[in-house]
Amino acid sequence: MIGHQAQKLEELVASSSSAVKATSKKTRFIAITSGKGGVGKSTISSNLAYALSQKGLNVGIFDADIGLANLDVMFNVKIKKNILHVLKGEATVSDILIPITRNLILIPGESGDEILKYSDLALFERFMEEAKILDKLDVMIIDTGAGIGEHIQMFLNAADDVIVVTVPDPAAITDAYATIKTIATLRDDVSMIMNQVKNEKEAVGVFEKIKKVAGSNIKTNLNLQLIGKINADIKVSSSVKQRALFCVQYPASQPARDIEAIVMKILKKLERNVLVSSNESGLSGLFKRLIQHF
């Protein structure tokens, strides 16, 4: 039944893809994940999304960890309904979108194994049509759950870029390595952000140890890169308690400058437009990819 359903969805997606105009914008999907909770993944996701939007990009941030959703806390907004309500016909896509700033939209999601467990193809078709309002997104940040569950792997597989967040703690490093090992079965490229480090030297040191172990035990063609680090700073936890973004509250802080450095690297990738297809835009584009892995 599920296989038959997936085939029907794929046919629907294929038909809607052919109708996409050649002028549609290419959205880059960036999944941010971690081996364990509590390493600052959502804090980084929200600040990164905001910083990208301040560069004039249209940015969406998709909360794919609704069971432990805290992006509403990060942005100090209230979430009433999410994507699952849309797929059940209980809300429209417009109903669930939460504007954060002029160029930034929060998309309340559901865990991957839930959002694809629906049977009404007519509702899905309506969802895909409504989702086109987000086709102008330049970037979609996907804040996944922690760990390596099957539904998380779906998002990691669908993304253009996967960033693993960890802290310089032995347990967190072990979990991050386990996550990288699983991601390596899906793709050859993984980036890392070292969070809560003392300085650049510590970030590079921890990363090089992980890379060395990965190189010896995973596979030689794994391209593991350090995309950036975030310094440990009391201002970060202080801003979280105030339900504010640290790059807004403390724009001159080292963590804010660290986010800026990561943003610049992402912008360079956007300029090169690597691995992005023109018919995969916005929220509908993400679902087209997810269906392929269903």
N, C-alpha and C positions, 0 to 999 in steps of 0.2 A: 504493500500500500504506500509506504513512504517512498519507495523507489519510483512508483508510478507518479506520485505527487511531485517528486523532484523533477521528473521528466516533463510534466506539464508546466511547471514553473520555468524550466529552462526554455521551453518553446515560447512561453509568454515573454520572457526576457529577450529572446532572440528577435521576436517580432517588434518589440518596443525599441530595441537597439537600432533596427534598420530605419526607424522613423526619426532618429536623433539627427538634428541639423549638423552640417559640417562645421558650423560656426560655434558650436557649443564649447565651453571652456574646459580645459583639462584640469581635473582635480587631483592633487597629490594626496594619497592616503598614508598617514604616518601613525603606526600603532606604537603606543608606549606601554610597556609591560614590565613586570618584575617577578623575581623568583618567590618573594614573600611579601606580605603586607608590611606597612610601617616604614617603608624606605623613602617615602616622599614622592611616589609616582604621580599621584593626582595633583599634588602641589606643583610639581614640575610641568605636568600636562596643562594645567590651567594658566600658569604664568607664561608658558611657551606660546599657547594659543593667543593670549592677550598681546604678547610682544610681537608676534607675527602680524596680528591685525593692525598694530600701530605702524607697520611698514606700508600700509595701504592695501594689504591683501584681504580678500574676503575669506574669512576663516570660520569653519564649523568645528565644534568640539563635541564628539559623540561619546556619551557615557555608556560604555558597554559592560559596566560592572554594577548594575542597578541594585543587586542584593546588598552591596556595600557602598552604595552611591554616596559620594561626598562632594561632587562637583557643585551641587547646589549650595553647600556650605562654603566652598571656596569662592564662589561668585556672589554669595549672600542673596540667593533667590529661592523661591519656593517652587517645587515641582509637584504638579497635581496629576499629570498623566504622562505616559511615555509611549514609545513606539508600539508596544504590545497593544495598547488601547486603540491605536490606529489600525493595526492589523486585525483587530476584533470588530472593527467598525464602530467603535465607541467614541472616536475622535478623528479629526482630520489632521494632516501633517501640520498645517498652520496652527492648529490648537495647541500643539505640544512644544513648538519652537519658542525658545526664550532668548530675546535679544539681550546681549550683555553690553556691548558697545555698538557703535555704528557699523563696524565691519566684523563683529564677532557674534555668533549664534550658538547657543547651547542646545544640543539635541539629546533629550533624555532617552536613553536606550533601554535595553534588556539584555540579559546574558544570551549569547549566541544560540544555545540549545533551546531557548524559549521563543525567540523571535521567528524561528523557522518552523515552529510547531503549530501551524495553522492549516486549515483545509479549504478555506473559501477563496478560490482563485479570482472571483470577481472582486473581492475586497483587496486582494493583493494587486490586481490590475489597477484599481483606483488609487491604491497607495503609491504605486510606481508613477502614475500620472501626476498625483499631488506632489510627490517628492521632487518633481522637476523644478519647483521654485527654488531649490538649492543647487541647481545645475551651474550657477555662476561662482561656486566656491573655488578658490584657488587651492586651498589646503583644508583637509579634514583630519584633525587629531582624534585618534581613537584611543580612549583611556580604557584599557582592558582590565580584567580582573588579574589578581596575582596568581602565579602558579602556571601549570602546564595542562590544564583541563582541555578536553576535546573542543569545547565551544570557544575557548580562548585561541586554540590553534587555528580555528577557522578565520578569525580576524587577522591573525599573524600571517596566514597564507594569502589573504586578500589584499594586504597592505603593500604599498610600494616600498616603504621603509619600516623597519622594526628597530625600536630603541629599547634596550634593557636598562632599567635603572637599578642601581645597587648602592650600598653604603660600605665603608671599609670595616665591616664586622665579619668575623669568620663564618658565622651561620648564614648571613645574607650573601656572602661571596659564594658559599657552597650552593645555595639555592639558585643564585644567578647563573652559575656554571651549569647546573642541571637544566635550567631553562634554555640556555644557549645550546646545549647538547640536543634538546628536543627541537628547537627552531632549526638547527642544522639539518634535520631530516626533511624540512619543508623548503628551505632556501639556503643559498650560499652566502648571503650578506646579512650581517647583524651589526648594529651600532650600540655603543654603551655610553651612559652618562654616570659618572661617579659622583654620588651625592654625599653631602655632609663630610667633605674631606678638609684637611688642614690647609692644603695648598696644592698647587699643580704637581709638585714632586710626588706627593702621596698618591694622587689620582693616577698618575702615569705608572707608578710603582705597582699599585694593586692591579691595574689593567694589564700590565705586562705579564704578571704572574698568571692571571686568568687566560691570557692569550697563549702563553707557553703551554699550559696544561691542555687547553683546547686543541692546540696544534699537534700535540702528542697523542691525544686520545680520540679526537672527533674525526676530522678529515682535512687533508692538506689544502683543499680548495675553498675552505671557509674564510671569507673576508670579514674579519672581526676588527672593527675600528672604534676608537675612542672619539666620540663626537663632541664631548665636553665634560666639564665638571662643575659642581656647585659647592662653594665653600660652606663649611659649617658656620652658622651665624644665628645668634639669638633673635635677630630681626625676622627670620623666616618663621619660627614658631610663634613669635609675637603677632605677626600679621595673620597667621592661620587662626589664632584665638580671636582676633578681631574680625574674622570673616572677610579678610581683604587679601589682595594679591601683594606679595612682597615687592614685586617690580613696580607697583603703583604707590604703595606706602613708603618704600625706601628705594627710590630710583637710583640713588647714588651709591647704594650698598654693593659690596662685592658679589653677592648672589645675583643681583639684578644685572651687573656687568657680565657675569657668567652666562646668564640666559641670553643676553644680547649677542655674545660670541657664538652660542649654539644657533641662534636665529640666522646669523650671517652665513654659517655653513649650510643651513637648510635652504637659504635663498640661492646659494650657488648651485645647489642641486636642482632647484626649480628652474633656474636659467638654462641648465643643460637639458631639462625635461626628460630625464632618463626613465625608461620603463612605463611611461604613461600613455594610455590610448585615448584618443579624442572622444570616443563614445562612452567613456566611463566618467561621468561627471556627478558630483554631489552625492546625495543620499541614495538616489536610484542607482548610481554607478557602483556604490559600495555593495548594494544588494545584488546587483548583477554578478559581482565577483563572489559574494558569499554563496549564491546559488550553485556556482560551479564546484564548490567544495562541500555541498550538502549531500 
